[in-house]
């Protein structure tokens, strides 16, 4: 997967201040104060520059936690929607937290394969991925409005591998996930079960430290993270995650190696499951675990990201910038 490029920030600022429709589809802007993303020509009142961040695609804006503006309808930039697509988008807008399954699509008279192909072609993601992004956006809106039930400070970190959501407690970093990961909602539920504190967007010393260290990691200047971690789990999970932290930078282990390391030879399937439950990507390096054959195997953030991280650690990828939202 290749990362999309955008015009310079100054060029994008001028374009959205002028409402220049020639930039529609070239970039999208997320408005932090409202939680929506727009096309550059959106007729709504222009936000202050410090409240704006830019995205190269609908996918990136959606999985950074923004929902589509209902006034300028940024999803309609890419194509003239057929009626069945408008019907489907309206269905999601009516109940964005609802899970729409293939059976629901069929009841609406829409073939799941058709929906998947259309969304993949026009937005770079499947319909189900789009729906997950909308649910994520709604969850973020509740966090921004102070309606969440847990007590963790969260913020967003832009990275060369895509946007990340990070969470911290007074003990350390407890969450670092790619925002388009399928399991993200499950990870939020797990955090609610593990911690009994309010969740609030904002700044935190550990989040600042994490963003700095991630920047050094992606530039090839850091091999070991020093930010404190907080990763409660079952005793078996904690053993697996602790063992992951001992895998040397630039090396890979098999699931069997990991099982041996924790004194549970033959438990490679259970080890693989625990590996997939890791809530602190990159820092707890589950990407360094591969199949016995040496093939990449699975990775919650996508195999292209796993390959990217391994390439960085092997010196096969150039310096890459990072920023914190």
C-alpha positions, 0 to 999 in steps of 0.5 A, spaced: 500 500 500 502 506 498 501 513 502 497 518 498 501 525 497 498 532 498 499 539 496 503 543 501 499 545 508 500 553 505 497 551 499 491 547 502 490 553 507 489 558 501 484 553 497 479 552 503 479 559 505 477 561 498 473 555 497 476 552 491 472 547 488 478 545 484 481 541 490 475 537 491 478 530 492 485 532 492 485 533 499 480 533 505 480 537 512 478 535 518 475 540 523 477 538 530 472 543 534 466 539 530 469 532 529 467 532 521 471 532 515 469 536 509 471 538 502 475 544 500 469 547 497 465 546 503 460 553 504 460 552 512 463 558 516 471 557 515 474 554 521 480 557 524 487 554 521 489 551 528 483 547 528 484 544 522 488 537 520 488 535 512 487 528 509 489 525 503 483 520 502 476 519 505 479 513 508 484 517 512 479 522 515 474 517 517 479 513 521 482 519 524 475 519 528 472 524 523 465 523 520 462 526 513 460 533 513 452 533 512 452 540 508 458 539 503 457 531 503 465 529 502 463 522 500 460 524 493 466 528 491 469 521 488 463 519 483 455 521 482 452 516 487 447 511 484 441 511 488 442 504 492 449 507 494 445 514 497 440 509 500 446 505 504 449 512 506 443 514 509 442 508 512 449 508 516 447 516 517 441 514 521 444 509 526 452 510 525 453 506 531 449 500 528 453 494 525 450 492 518 451 485 516 451 482 509 444 479 511 442 486 512 444 489 506 441 483 502 434 485 506 435 492 503 436 489 496 443 490 495 448 485 494 454 485 499 459 484 493 457 490 489 457 494 496 464 492 497 466 493 490 463 500 490 466 502 496 473 499 495 473 503 488 471 510 490 474 510 497 479 505 498 476 501 503 470 496 503 463 498 506 464 494 512 470 498 513 467 504 512 461 503 517 467 501 522 470 508 521 463 511 522 462 507 529 469 510 531 467 517 529 461 516 534 465 513 539 470 519 539 464 524 539 462 521 545 469 522 548 469 529 546 463 530 549 465 527 555 460 522 555 465 516 556 465 511 562 472 510 562 478 514 565 484 514 560 487 520 556 487 519 549 490 523 543 491 521 535 498 521 532 499 521 525 504 516 523 507 514 516 503 508 517 497 511 518 493 515 524 494 511 531 490 512 537 494 512 543 491 512 550 495 513 557 494 512 564 498 515 570 502 508 570 503 509 562 501 507 555 495 503 555 493 503 548 496 504 541 492 502 535 492 503 528 485 507 527 482 502 522 484 496 525 478 491 525 479 490 533 479 497 535 472 497 538 474 490 542 480 493 544 476 499 547 471 494 550 477 491 553 480 497 556 473 499 559 473 492 563 480 493 565 480 500 567 475 504 572 477 511 570 474 516 566 476 517 558 478 524 556 481 527 550 487 531 551 495 532 553 499 527 557 506 527 559 506 519 557 503 521 550 508 527 548 513 522 550 510 516 546 509 521 540 517 523 540 519 516 541 515 514 535 518 520 531 525 517 532 523 510 531 520 512 524 526 516 522 531 510 524 534 513 530 530 509 536 531 502 537 528 501 544 522 505 547 523 508 554 516 510 555 512 507 561 507 501 559 501 499 562 498 493 559 494 489 564 491 482 562 490 475 563 497 472 566 498 468 560 497 474 556 502 478 560 507 473 559 506 473 552 507 481 551 513 481 556 516 476 552 515 480 546 519 486 549 525 482 549 525 480 541 531 484 539 530 490 534 531 488 527 530 480 528 524 476 528 521 470 532 516 464 530 510 463 534 514 457 537 520 461 539 515 465 543 512 459 546 519 456 548 521 463 551 515 463 556 516 456 558 510 453 554 512 449 548 507 447 544 502 452 545 504 456 539 496 457 537 495 460 544 501 464 544 498 467 537 492 469 540 495 473 545 499 476 540 493 478 536 490 481 543 496 486 544 493 493 545 500 497 544 502 496 537 509 497 535 512 499 542 510 492 544 513 489 538 508 483 536 510 485 528 516 481 530 513 475 530 512 471 524 510 464 521 515 458 522 517 458 515 519 466 515 513 468 512 509 474 515 503 471 517 497 475 520 498 482 523 492 486 526 494 493 522 495 489 515 501 486 512 503 492 509 504 495 515 508 489 518 512 489 512 514 497 513 515 496 520 520 490 519 523 494 513 524 500 518 528 496 523 532 492 517 534 499 515 530 498 508 526 504 509 528 511 509 526 516 514 519 518 515 516 524 519 510 523 524 506 528 528 501 528 534 494 531 534 
